[in-house]
Amino acid sequence: VWPKAPIKPLERLYPLIWFGFVINLFTGLGLFSADAATRGINPDFYAKLVLVFGGVYVMARIKRQVFQSAEIERGQIPAGAKTLAWVSLVCWFGAIVTGRLIAYVGPIAGL
């Protein structure tokens, strides 16, 4: 979309990204514990966990392979950066969709 935009300054956002992730982690644990018996057997819940763990893994790889590369210091985008970005988007979008599906698919509490 914006090929000449410098991406190195975006590395400063990582603390904010992790802060947001920790907030979501704690609120998610609270929601899960409210009805663990039902949510614990819902396959969508496990799909969401896989996607979230995948997103965290890709986020760490982006930090290592993109932001800490020698190419980025020269103002170039490293090979594979675009692929990692797309995989990250797929993981997080998938986590959002499967999170919403937990409420509509699978066992229903109290039945």
Long-range contacts (C-beta under 8 A, 24 or more apart in sequence): 3-77, 6-75, 7-66, 7-67, 7-72, 7-77, 7-81, 8-67, 8-72, 8-73, 8-75, 10-67, 11-63, 11-67, 14-63, 17-59, 21-56, 35-109, 37-109, 38-106, 38-107, 38-108, 38-109, 39-102, 41-106, 41-107, 42-102, 42-105, 42-106, 42-107, 43-106, 44-98, 44-101, 44-102, 44-105, 44-106, 45-98, 45-102, 45-106, 47-94, 47-98, 48-95, 48-98, 48-99, 48-102, 51-91, 51-92, 51-94, 51-95, 51-98, 52-91, 52-95, 54-87, 54-91, 55-88, 55-91, 55-92, 55-95, 58-84, 58-87, 58-88, 58-91, 59-88, 62-88
